[in-house]
Amino acid sequence: MTQLPKIIKTNSSVKQTFTVDIMDEYGDMQTKEIACEHPLTVYLNWIEIVTLMTLGERPSALVLGYLKNQGFIEDINAIESVIIDWDTNSAAVITKENTDGVSKTLEKKTVTSGCGQGTMYGNVMKKLEGVTLPQPQISQAKLYQLLEALTHHNETYKAAGAVHGCAVCKDTGILSFVEDVGRHNAVDTLAGEMWLKGETGSDKIFYTTGRLTSEMVIKVAQMGIPVLLSRSGATQMGYELAQKLGITMIARAKGHRFQVYSGMDNLILDVKGNAMSDTEQKQ
């Protein structure tokens, strides 16, 4: 039986947006919202691991997802508690396991193109060796419906901009959506949520507003999700890893347009022409 960690939060909290006065191109003054950016230093058994710059929306899930994706913790049953304290901008994860080897792991890091984080540790790729992901069939019509649904879930971006959004989806539904100043913070948050809930990724689709880099592909593979969808483009290493790991990669997906980079055989082209009419979308 899974023993979930105790989540402890102090009474302090943080804002996701901040109000400022700006001047537009006509010289007129306006009041606008901008995204907040909060440092959150992560400790594992009181060893400092990293400082994440985050919107701070779901800190406990972010911290757990980060530690899991970076290979610091493998078994959620080993975690006793997660302490979030915004007064000190810190998150402490306490485990039952011996973490003496953490210092060596911290030495083997790669700086990545990620925003808000940008580090991968050397043991991550080894754990992906032998990973086999399912190859689900994806309906073009349902893909269009999902893309339409996703446009209603980026409230912080609409209000303030400057954030990325990520979502775990199933079929045409959105199971969870999160925004953060860094796209890798967003994916780690969703990974942490799935870990806490004991969910598997085999029947899921992962969506991001950010580019499909190697780090994004790696993290989605770690979550066991076989389909990666983005409104942005892909990098060379992200593309090559998606092919190697068997991930269906769909980029530049917006409205009725998309580009399939990997897993082309998994897409069912069941919409006549290049676009779907408004009537068809409502059916």
PABAPA-168483 format. One record per residue (C-alpha): x, y negated, z negated; residue number from 1; residue in one letter. Coordinates in Angstrom, 2 decimals, decimal comma, always signed. Example, Ala and Ser with C-alpha at 12.3 -4.5 7.8 and 13.67 -1.06 7.14 Angstrom:
REM PABAPA-168483
@east->+12,30; north->+4,50; up->-7,80; pamar->1; koldo->A
@east->+13,67; north->+1,06; up->-7,14; pamar->2; koldo->S
This chain:
REM PABAPA-168483
@east->+0,00; north->+0,00; up->+0,00; pamar->1; koldo->M
@east->+1,34; north->-3,44; up->+0,97; pamar->2; koldo->T
@east->+2,10; north->-5,74; up->-1,96; pamar->3; koldo->Q
@east->+1,79; north->-9,30; up->-0,70; pamar->4; koldo->L
@east->+4,14; north->-11,94; up->-2,13; pamar->5; koldo->P
@east->+2,83; north->-14,47; up->-4,62; pamar->6; koldo->K
@east->+2,54; north->-17,89; up->-2,95; pamar->7; koldo->I
@east->+3,25; north->-20,72; up->-5,39; pamar->8; koldo->I
@east->+2,73; north->-24,35; up->-4,37; pamar->9; koldo->K
@east->+3,22; north->-27,46; up->-6,47; pamar->10; koldo->T
@east->+0,59; north->-30,19; up->-6,49; pamar->11; koldo->N
@east->+2,59; north->-32,30; up->-4,04; pamar->12; koldo->S
@east->+1,73; north->-32,27; up->-0,34; pamar->13; koldo->S
@east->+2,83; north->-33,94; up->+2,89; pamar->14; koldo->V
@east->+1,04; north->-35,78; up->+5,67; pamar->15; koldo->K
@east->+1,01; north->-34,55; up->+9,27; pamar->16; koldo->Q
@east->+0,63; north->-38,04; up->+10,78; pamar->17; koldo->T
@east->+1,58; north->-41,59; up->+9,82; pamar->18; koldo->F
@east->-0,09; north->-44,86; up->+10,87; pamar->19; koldo->T
@east->+2,04; north->-47,58; up->+12,47; pamar->20; koldo->V
@east->+1,49; north->-50,84; up->+14,34; pamar->21; koldo->D
@east->+2,80; north->-50,94; up->+17,90; pamar->22; koldo->I
@east->+2,84; north->-53,36; up->+20,81; pamar->23; koldo->M
@east->+1,74; north->-52,20; up->+24,25; pamar->24; koldo->D
@east->+2,97; north->-53,29; up->+27,69; pamar->25; koldo->E
@east->+0,58; north->-56,26; up->+27,67; pamar->26; koldo->Y
@east->+1,89; north->-57,59; up->+24,36; pamar->27; koldo->G
@east->-1,25; north->-56,50; up->+22,51; pamar->28; koldo->D
@east->-0,94; north->-55,03; up->+19,01; pamar->29; koldo->M
@east->-2,50; north->-51,62; up->+18,31; pamar->30; koldo->Q
@east->-2,64; north->-49,17; up->+15,44; pamar->31; koldo->T
@east->-1,40; north->-45,69; up->+16,34; pamar->32; koldo->K
@east->-0,66; north->-42,36; up->+14,68; pamar->33; koldo->E
@east->+2,80; north->-40,79; up->+14,91; pamar->34; koldo->I
@east->+3,82; north->-37,27; up->+13,89; pamar->35; koldo->A
@east->+5,58; north->-36,84; up->+10,55; pamar->36; koldo->C
@east->+8,82; north->-34,91; up->+10,21; pamar->37; koldo->E
@east->+9,70; north->-33,41; up->+6,83; pamar->38; koldo->H
@east->+12,91; north->-31,60; up->+5,83; pamar->39; koldo->P
@east->+12,29; north->-28,24; up->+4,15; pamar->40; koldo->L
@east->+15,34; north->-26,45; up->+2,76; pamar->41; koldo->T
@east->+14,89; north->-22,68; up->+2,61; pamar->42; koldo->V
@east->+16,50; north->-20,62; up->-0,16; pamar->43; koldo->Y
@east->+16,64; north->-16,83; up->-0,26; pamar->44; koldo->L
@east->+17,29; north->-15,66; up->-3,83; pamar->45; koldo->N
@east->+18,71; north->-19,15; up->-4,45; pamar->46; koldo->W
@east->+21,15; north->-18,93; up->-1,53; pamar->47; koldo->I
@east->+20,65; north->-21,87; up->+0,82; pamar->48; koldo->E
@east->+19,79; north->-20,60; up->+4,30; pamar->49; koldo->I
@east->+18,69; north->-23,54; up->+6,44; pamar->50; koldo->V
@east->+16,92; north->-26,89; up->+6,44; pamar->51; koldo->T
@east->+13,97; north->-26,94; up->+8,83; pamar->52; koldo->L
@east->+12,48; north->-30,18; up->+10,15; pamar->53; koldo->M
@east->+8,75; north->-29,53; up->+10,14; pamar->54; koldo->T
@east->+5,30; north->-31,07; up->+10,27; pamar->55; koldo->L
@east->+4,66; north->-29,14; up->+7,06; pamar->56; koldo->G
@east->+1,25; north->-27,75; up->+7,98; pamar->57; koldo->E
@east->+1,71; north->-24,13; up->+6,81; pamar->58; koldo->R
@east->+5,08; north->-24,01; up->+5,01; pamar->59; koldo->P
@east->+4,85; north->-20,57; up->+3,38; pamar->60; koldo->S
@east->+4,04; north->-18,84; up->+6,69; pamar->61; koldo->A
@east->+6,80; north->-20,85; up->+8,43; pamar->62; koldo->L
@east->+9,42; north->-19,82; up->+5,89; pamar->63; koldo->V
@east->+8,46; north->-16,14; up->+5,93; pamar->64; koldo->L
@east->+8,31; north->-16,03; up->+9,71; pamar->65; koldo->G
@east->+11,71; north->-17,71; up->+9,97; pamar->66; koldo->Y
@east->+13,37; north->-15,27; up->+7,57; pamar->67; koldo->L
@east->+11,78; north->-12,29; up->+9,31; pamar->68; koldo->K
@east->+12,63; north->-13,42; up->+12,84; pamar->69; koldo->N
@east->+16,22; north->-14,19; up->+11,85; pamar->70; koldo->Q
@east->+16,62; north->-10,73; up->+10,30; pamar->71; koldo->G
@east->+17,09; north->-11,82; up->+6,69; pamar->72; koldo->F
@east->+14,07; north->-9,82; up->+5,42; pamar->73; koldo->I
@east->+12,54; north->-6,74; up->+7,03; pamar->74; koldo->E
@east->+10,06; north->-5,46; up->+4,43; pamar->75; koldo->D
@east->+7,34; north->-7,77; up->+3,16; pamar->76; koldo->I
@east->+6,94; north->-5,50; up->+0,12; pamar->77; koldo->N
@east->+10,40; north->-6,61; up->-0,99; pamar->78; koldo->A
@east->+9,23; north->-10,22; up->-1,43; pamar->79; koldo->I
@east->+8,09; north->-11,16; up->-4,92; pamar->80; koldo->E
@east->+7,22; north->-14,81; up->-4,45; pamar->81; koldo->S
@east->+7,40; north->-17,86; up->-2,20; pamar->82; koldo->V
@east->+7,67; north->-21,21; up->-3,97; pamar->83; koldo->I
@east->+6,90; north->-24,37; up->-1,97; pamar->84; koldo->I
@east->+7,84; north->-27,68; up->-3,62; pamar->85; koldo->D
@east->+7,46; north->-30,82; up->-1,53; pamar->86; koldo->W
@east->+8,76; north->-32,96; up->-4,41; pamar->87; koldo->D
@east->+12,19; north->-31,49; up->-3,70; pamar->88; koldo->T
@east->+11,48; north->-30,55; up->-0,06; pamar->89; koldo->N
@east->+12,39; north->-26,95; up->-0,79; pamar->90; koldo->S
@east->+11,06; north->-23,44; up->-0,28; pamar->91; koldo->A
@east->+12,42; north->-20,61; up->-2,43; pamar->92; koldo->A
@east->+11,83; north->-16,98; up->-1,48; pamar->93; koldo->V
@east->+12,50; north->-14,46; up->-4,24; pamar->94; koldo->I
@east->+12,96; north->-10,78; up->-3,36; pamar->95; koldo->T
@east->+13,61; north->-7,49; up->-5,12; pamar->96; koldo->K
@east->+16,45; north->-6,71; up->-2,72; pamar->97; koldo->E
@east->+20,16; north->-7,36; up->-3,07; pamar->98; koldo->N
@east->+21,06; north->-10,25; up->-0,76; pamar->99; koldo->T
@east->+24,82; north->-10,31; up->-1,25; pamar->100; koldo->D
@east->+25,33; north->-9,84; up->+2,50; pamar->101; koldo->G
@east->+23,44; north->-13,02; up->+3,41; pamar->102; koldo->V
@east->+26,60; north->-15,16; up->+3,42; pamar->103; koldo->S
@east->+28,18; north->-12,97; up->+6,11; pamar->104; koldo->K
@east->+25,02; north->-13,14; up->+8,23; pamar->105; koldo->T
@east->+25,08; north->-16,93; up->+8,00; pamar->106; koldo->L
@east->+28,53; north->-16,97; up->+9,60; pamar->107; koldo->E
@east->+27,24; north->-15,26; up->+12,78; pamar->108; koldo->K
@east->+25,02; north->-17,90; up->+14,26; pamar->109; koldo->K
@east->+24,34; north->-19,23; up->+17,75; pamar->110; koldo->T
@east->+23,17; north->-22,78; up->+18,36; pamar->111; koldo->V
@east->+20,19; north->-22,63; up->+20,74; pamar->112; koldo->T
@east->+18,13; north->-25,08; up->+22,75; pamar->113; koldo->S
@east->+15,32; north->-24,99; up->+20,17; pamar->114; koldo->G
@east->+13,94; north->-28,23; up->+18,73; pamar->115; koldo->C
@east->+13,44; north->-28,53; up->+15,00; pamar->116; koldo->G
@east->+15,69; north->-25,54; up->+14,28; pamar->117; koldo->Q
@east->+18,02; north->-24,29; up->+17,01; pamar->118; koldo->G
@east->+19,88; north->-21,35; up->+15,45; pamar->119; koldo->T
@east->+19,84; north->-17,59; up->+16,02; pamar->120; koldo->M
@east->+21,87; north->-15,13; up->+13,97; pamar->121; koldo->Y
@east->+24,02; north->-12,38; up->+15,46; pamar->122; koldo->G
@east->+22,09; north->-9,35; up->+14,20; pamar->123; koldo->N
@east->+18,83; north->-10,33; up->+15,94; pamar->124; koldo->V
@east->+19,62; north->-9,01; up->+19,43; pamar->125; koldo->M
@east->+20,80; north->-5,63; up->+18,09; pamar->126; koldo->K
@east->+17,41; north->-5,05; up->+16,52; pamar->127; koldo->K
@east->+15,72; north->-5,50; up->+19,90; pamar->128; koldo->L
@east->+17,64; north->-2,62; up->+21,48; pamar->129; koldo->E
@east->+15,22; north->+0,13; up->+22,40; pamar->130; koldo->G
@east->+12,13; north->-2,05; up->+21,95; pamar->131; koldo->V
@east->+9,28; north->-0,84; up->+24,15; pamar->132; koldo->T
@east->+6,31; north->-3,12; up->+24,67; pamar->133; koldo->L
@east->+2,93; north->-2,10; up->+26,14; pamar->134; koldo->P
@east->+2,01; north->-3,30; up->+29,63; pamar->135; koldo->Q
@east->-1,58; north->-4,58; up->+29,37; pamar->136; koldo->P
@east->-3,54; north->-5,64; up->+32,43; pamar->137; koldo->Q
@east->-4,45; north->-9,35; up->+32,47; pamar->138; koldo->I
@east->-7,53; north->-10,68; up->+34,24; pamar->139; koldo->S
@east->-7,00; north->-13,92; up->+36,15; pamar->140; koldo->Q
@east->-10,56; north->-15,02; up->+35,33; pamar->141; koldo->A
@east->-10,03; north->-14,42; up->+31,61; pamar->142; koldo->K
@east->-6,69; north->-16,19; up->+31,77; pamar->143; koldo->L
@east->-8,45; north->-19,30; up->+33,10; pamar->144; koldo->Y
@east->-11,01; north->-19,06; up->+30,29; pamar->145; koldo->Q
@east->-8,25; north->-18,80; up->+27,70; pamar->146; koldo->L
@east->-6,40; north->-21,81; up->+29,12; pamar->147; koldo->L
@east->-9,62; north->-23,82; up->+28,93; pamar->148; koldo->E
@east->-10,17; north->-22,79; up->+25,29; pamar->149; koldo->A
@east->-6,61; north->-23,78; up->+24,37; pamar->150; koldo->L
@east->-7,21; north->-27,39; up->+25,44; pamar->151; koldo->T
@east->-9,48; north->-27,85; up->+22,40; pamar->152; koldo->H
@east->-6,86; north->-26,87; up->+19,81; pamar->153; koldo->H
@east->-4,17; north->-29,56; up->+19,87; pamar->154; koldo->N
@east->-5,56; north->-32,17; up->+17,51; pamar->155; koldo->E
@east->-2,24; north->-33,54; up->+16,22; pamar->156; koldo->T
@east->-0,87; north->-33,85; up->+19,75; pamar->157; koldo->Y
@east->-3,98; north->-35,74; up->+20,86; pamar->158; koldo->K
@east->-3,72; north->-38,10; up->+17,88; pamar->159; koldo->A
@east->+0,03; north->-38,66; up->+17,74; pamar->160; koldo->A
@east->+1,92; north->-36,70; up->+20,41; pamar->161; koldo->G
@east->+5,49; north->-35,54; up->+19,70; pamar->162; koldo->A
@east->+4,52; north->-31,99; up->+18,65; pamar->163; koldo->V
@east->+4,41; north->-28,54; up->+20,21; pamar->164; koldo->H
@east->+1,54; north->-26,09; up->+19,87; pamar->165; koldo->G
@east->+1,60; north->-22,29; up->+19,74; pamar->166; koldo->C
@east->-1,22; north->-19,77; up->+19,51; pamar->167; koldo->A
@east->-1,79; north->-16,06; up->+19,02; pamar->168; koldo->V
@east->-4,63; north->-15,05; up->+21,32; pamar->169; koldo->C
@east->-6,61; north->-11,93; up->+22,13; pamar->170; koldo->K
@east->-8,54; north->-11,59; up->+25,37; pamar->171; koldo->D
@east->-10,13; north->-15,05; up->+25,80; pamar->172; koldo->T
@east->-10,16; north->-15,92; up->+22,09; pamar->173; koldo->G
@east->-7,68; north->-17,87; up->+19,97; pamar->174; koldo->I
@east->-6,91; north->-16,13; up->+16,68; pamar->175; koldo->L
@east->-4,59; north->-18,79; up->+15,27; pamar->176; koldo->S
@east->-3,20; north->-22,09; up->+16,54; pamar->177; koldo->F
@east->-0,46; north->-24,17; up->+14,91; pamar->178; koldo->V
@east->+1,33; north->-27,40; up->+15,80; pamar->179; koldo->E
@east->+4,80; north->-28,51; up->+14,68; pamar->180; koldo->D
@east->+7,57; north->-30,88; up->+15,69; pamar->181; koldo->V
@east->+9,56; north->-27,88; up->+16,92; pamar->182; koldo->G
@east->+8,10; north->-25,10; up->+19,05; pamar->183; koldo->R
@east->+10,20; north->-22,51; up->+17,19; pamar->184; koldo->H
@east->+8,74; north->-23,67; up->+13,89; pamar->185; koldo->N
@east->+5,32; north->-23,03; up->+15,38; pamar->186; koldo->A
@east->+6,18; north->-19,52; up->+16,57; pamar->187; koldo->V
@east->+7,78; north->-18,68; up->+13,20; pamar->188; koldo->D
@east->+4,64; north->-19,87; up->+11,41; pamar->189; koldo->T
@east->+2,46; north->-17,55; up->+13,49; pamar->190; koldo->L
@east->+4,92; north->-14,68; up->+12,97; pamar->191; koldo->A
@east->+4,71; north->-15,27; up->+9,23; pamar->192; koldo->G
@east->+0,91; north->-15,24; up->+9,31; pamar->193; koldo->E
@east->+0,83; north->-11,99; up->+11,27; pamar->194; koldo->M
@east->+3,33; north->-10,46; up->+8,84; pamar->195; koldo->W
@east->+1,26; north->-11,45; up->+5,81; pamar->196; koldo->L
@east->-1,92; north->-10,05; up->+7,41; pamar->197; koldo->K
@east->-0,23; north->-6,85; up->+8,58; pamar->198; koldo->G
@east->-1,28; north->-7,52; up->+12,18; pamar->199; koldo->E
@east->+0,36; north->-5,93; up->+15,20; pamar->200; koldo->T
@east->+0,99; north->-7,76; up->+18,45; pamar->201; koldo->G
@east->+0,38; north->-5,02; up->+21,02; pamar->202; koldo->S
@east->-3,02; north->-6,39; up->+22,10; pamar->203; koldo->D
@east->-2,15; north->-10,09; up->+21,79; pamar->204; koldo->K
@east->-1,12; north->-12,95; up->+24,08; pamar->205; koldo->I
@east->+1,29; north->-15,60; up->+22,81; pamar->206; koldo->F
@east->+0,83; north->-19,17; up->+24,05; pamar->207; koldo->Y
@east->+3,22; north->-22,09; up->+23,70; pamar->208; koldo->T
@east->+3,31; north->-25,62; up->+25,04; pamar->209; koldo->T
@east->+7,11; north->-25,43; up->+25,08; pamar->210; koldo->G
@east->+9,58; north->-24,04; up->+27,58; pamar->211; koldo->R
@east->+10,25; north->-20,31; up->+27,69; pamar->212; koldo->L
@east->+13,83; north->-20,05; up->+26,46; pamar->213; koldo->T
@east->+15,71; north->-16,94; up->+25,37; pamar->214; koldo->S
@east->+14,91; north->-17,68; up->+21,73; pamar->215; koldo->E
@east->+11,18; north->-17,92; up->+22,44; pamar->216; koldo->M
@east->+11,22; north->-14,61; up->+24,33; pamar->217; koldo->V
@east->+13,19; north->-12,91; up->+21,53; pamar->218; koldo->I
@east->+10,78; north->-14,05; up->+18,83; pamar->219; koldo->K
@east->+7,70; north->-12,97; up->+20,77; pamar->220; koldo->V
@east->+9,31; north->-9,56; up->+21,35; pamar->221; koldo->A
@east->+9,99; north->-9,30; up->+17,61; pamar->222; koldo->Q
@east->+6,29; north->-9,89; up->+17,03; pamar->223; koldo->M
@east->+5,51; north->-7,01; up->+19,39; pamar->224; koldo->G
@east->+3,51; north->-9,25; up->+21,74; pamar->225; koldo->I
@east->+3,75; north->-8,19; up->+25,41; pamar->226; koldo->P
@east->+2,41; north->-11,35; up->+27,11; pamar->227; koldo->V
@east->+3,98; north->-14,81; up->+26,91; pamar->228; koldo->L
@east->+2,10; north->-17,80; up->+28,31; pamar->229; koldo->L
@east->+3,25; north->-21,42; up->+28,58; pamar->230; koldo->S
@east->+2,22; north->-24,65; up->+30,23; pamar->231; koldo->R
@east->+5,94; north->-25,45; up->+30,57; pamar->232; koldo->S
@east->+8,71; north->-23,77; up->+32,57; pamar->233; koldo->G
@east->+11,23; north->-21,00; up->+31,93; pamar->234; koldo->A
@east->+15,01; north->-20,93; up->+31,57; pamar->235; koldo->T
@east->+17,30; north->-18,42; up->+33,27; pamar->236; koldo->Q
@east->+18,09; north->-16,49; up->+30,10; pamar->237; koldo->M
@east->+14,46; north->-16,53; up->+29,02; pamar->238; koldo->G
@east->+13,47; north->-15,11; up->+32,41; pamar->239; koldo->Y
@east->+16,17; north->-12,40; up->+32,33; pamar->240; koldo->E
@east->+15,28; north->-11,35; up->+28,78; pamar->241; koldo->L
@east->+11,57; north->-11,17; up->+29,60; pamar->242; koldo->A
@east->+12,34; north->-8,79; up->+32,46; pamar->243; koldo->Q
@east->+14,68; north->-6,71; up->+30,31; pamar->244; koldo->K
@east->+12,21; north->-6,45; up->+27,41; pamar->245; koldo->L
@east->+9,15; north->-5,85; up->+29,60; pamar->246; koldo->G
@east->+7,34; north->-9,05; up->+28,66; pamar->247; koldo->I
@east->+4,79; north->-10,46; up->+31,09; pamar->248; koldo->T
@east->+5,93; north->-14,08; up->+31,42; pamar->249; koldo->M
@east->+3,48; north->-16,65; up->+32,79; pamar->250; koldo->I
@east->+4,75; north->-20,23; up->+33,00; pamar->251; koldo->A
@east->+3,43; north->-23,62; up->+34,16; pamar->252; koldo->R
@east->-0,06; north->-22,45; up->+33,25; pamar->253; koldo->A
@east->-2,53; north->-25,31; up->+33,22; pamar->254; koldo->K
@east->-6,03; north->-25,57; up->+34,59; pamar->255; koldo->G
@east->-6,21; north->-23,14; up->+37,54; pamar->256; koldo->H
@east->-2,49; north->-22,97; up->+38,19; pamar->257; koldo->R
@east->+0,18; north->-20,63; up->+36,86; pamar->258; koldo->F
@east->+3,40; north->-18,91; up->+37,89; pamar->259; koldo->Q
@east->+4,15; north->-15,28; up->+36,96; pamar->260; koldo->V
@east->+7,88; north->-14,71; up->+36,45; pamar->261; koldo->Y
@east->+7,83; north->-11,23; up->+34,96; pamar->262; koldo->S
@east->+5,23; north->-8,45; up->+34,88; pamar->263; koldo->G
@east->+3,54; north->-9,38; up->+38,16; pamar->264; koldo->M
@east->+1,96; north->-5,93; up->+38,46; pamar->265; koldo->D
@east->+0,05; north->-6,55; up->+35,23; pamar->266; koldo->N
@east->-2,00; north->-9,44; up->+36,60; pamar->267; koldo->L
@east->-5,42; north->-8,65; up->+38,09; pamar->268; koldo->I
@east->-6,22; north->-11,28; up->+40,73; pamar->269; koldo->L
@east->-10,00; north->-11,19; up->+40,35; pamar->270; koldo->D
@east->-10,78; north->-14,81; up->+41,26; pamar->271; koldo->V
@east->-11,52; north->-15,63; up->+44,90; pamar->272; koldo->K
@east->-9,38; north->-18,44; up->+46,29; pamar->273; koldo->G
@east->-6,92; north->-20,52; up->+44,31; pamar->274; koldo->N
@east->-9,33; north->-21,85; up->+41,73; pamar->275; koldo->A
@east->-12,44; north->-20,93; up->+39,82; pamar->276; koldo->M
@east->-15,53; north->-23,11; up->+40,08; pamar->277; koldo->S
@east->-17,20; north->-24,70; up->+37,04; pamar->278; koldo->D
@east->-20,10; north->-22,27; up->+37,45; pamar->279; koldo->T
@east->-17,78; north->-19,26; up->+37,35; pamar->280; koldo->E
@east->-16,01; north->-20,62; up->+34,24; pamar->281; koldo->Q
@east->-19,32; north->-20,78; up->+32,35; pamar->282; koldo->K
@east->-20,29; north->-17,19; up->+33,16; pamar->283; koldo->Q
